[in-house]
Amino acid sequence: MNADTKFNYGDEDPNRPGYRFQRYRCGRPVWLSPQGWLDQISRRDAQRAAKRATPEGRGEHLCNNARDRAARNHLPFDLNAGWIAAAIRACNGKCPVLGIEFDLTGADHRRSITLDRVIPMLGYQVGRIPNVRVVCLLVNDIKGKRVRGDDLRNAKSFRFSREAQLIVADYIDRSVGEVAAALNREAA
């Protein structure tokens, strides 16, 4: 290793296996031990999880993922993290369709917040044609028929899977009607 060698964050020390480069101090590299490196990674993961537990952080996370999906599938996209955070706050912590509490921590996957494209081919639009809703993952799973009856029976405030399916079917009818009306206004 000569003096001109430049290290990037996370590079392994050529002289001590397991030690990772952290930063330069006074022109010299500072290395972290394997345990120090793991502690730093877990601290960073904890900070990310804490950020995602807020409406703003969850909105940013959902917006980034939706932007990537829209680009990959060549769909229109005019969504922003602020709109998602405002929609989450407007729901008062509950799914507007099923009425169950959102889980921002990620402990209960089915109650986590997700974006629903009412008409999937219209993409992620919230401007003139509002095609995006903030719902719990259970609603999207029921819409996509990716849910078993046991999952619905275990969800809070639902005794029968048929009840939840009827509620989601009614939501779909209303939402598609609203988007269709916006499309008709746009065409006129």
N, C-alpha and C positions, 0 to 999 in steps of 0.2 A: 504494500500500500504506500503510494507516494503522496507527497503533500498536495498534488493537484487533483487527487481523487475527490469527486463530489458525490455525496450520498443523498438519497431521497428518503423521505419519511418512511420508516418501516424496513429499510434495507438491513440485511443481516451483517453483523460484524464478521469480517473475514478471519479474524484471529480468535474469536470466541463464539462458537456456535450457539444459537439461541438468543444472543444479545441483539437488540434492534436499535437502529439509529432513531433518535428523537429530534435533535436540533443541533445547531452550532452554537457554542458559547465561546466568545473571544477567539473565533476562528478555528476552534477545535471541535470535533464531533463529540456529542454526548450520547452515550449508549444506555439503553434500559435493559435490565435483567429480564429473563423470561417471565418471572412473576410480576415484575413492574409493568411489563408490556401487557399482560393479561388484565391486570388491575386497571390500566388505562383504557383498554378496550371495553371492559365491563362498565366503567364509569361513563364512557361515551354512549354506550347502548342505553344506560339508565337515563341519561340526559335526553336522548332521542325519544324514549318511551314517555318521559314526563312531558315533553313538548307535544307529542301526539295525543296526550290525554286532555288537551285543551281544544276548544272549537277551532281556534286559529291554526294550531299545529295539525289537527286532523284535516282541516280544510286544505292546508298546503300539501299534505301527503296525498289526499284524494285527487287534488287538482293535478299534481305532477304525474300520478299514475294514469289519470284520464287523458292527459295531454299525450303521453306515450302511446296509449291504446288508439287514440284518434289518429296520430301520425302513422302508426303501423297499419291501421285499417282504412286509411284515406277518408276519414270522416271530418265534417266541419267541427270546429272547436272555437267557442268564444266564452269559455268559462274562466273564472278566476277564484283564487283562494278566499278572497274577501266575501264573495257571494256565497260560497259554501259555508263559511263560518257564520255568516248572518242567518242562513237557512237552518243551520244546526241550532243556533240560539233561539230562533223563532219556534222551533219544535219543543222547547222547554224540556229537553232531555228525553223525549219519548218519540217513538216512531209514529209519524202522522197517520199511517195506515192501520197498523195493528195495535197501537197504543202501549206497546211494551217499552220498558226503559232501555235507552241506548247504553252500550257498554263501551266506554272510551279506553278502558285499560287493555282490552284484548283478551280478557280471561274467558269470556263467553262469545265465541266466534259468531254464532247466529244472531246475536244482538248488536254486533258491531255496525258502524255507520257505513253505508255504501251509496253510490249514485245510481239512480235508475233512469235509463233512457227510455222514455215512454214509447217512442217509435225508434228502434235502434238505428235505422238507416239515416235518420236526421242528425245523428251525432250528438255532441255536447253543446247545445245551444240554450242560452237563457235570455237572449235579447228579444227580438221580435217574435220568435217562435219558441216559447219556453218548453223545452223538451226534457229537461233534467229535473229530477226530484231527489231529495235526500230521504232515504228510507233505511230500515235495518236489512241486513243481509238475508234474513228469513223471507222477506217479501220478494226479493230477487230470486231466491231459490224456489219459492212457490211458483213464481211466474215462469221460471225455466223448468219446472217440474223436476227439480233436483232435490226433493225433500221427501223423507219418509214420514209416515204417520207418527212414529215414536218421537221424532224431533218436535213435532207440533204439540203433542201431548205434554212434553216436558217444558215447553215454552210457558212462561208465566202468563196467566190470565186466559189460557186456552185449554178447554177440556177435550175438544174434539177437533180432529184435523179438518173435517168438513166445514166447520165454522170459519176457520182461518182461510180456507180456500175460497169460500164465498165472499169474505171480506176483501181479499185480494182481487177476485174477479170483478167486484164492484168498483174497486180502485182503478183497475185497468180500463173499464168502460168509461168512467168519468175522465180519467187522464187522457185517453185517446180522443175523447170528445172535445176536451179543451184544446189539445194540440191541433186537431182537425179544424176547429173554429179559427184558431190563429192562422193556420195555412190558408183558409178561405178568405180571411180578411187581408192577408198578404197578397193573394192572387187578385183580389178585387181592386 
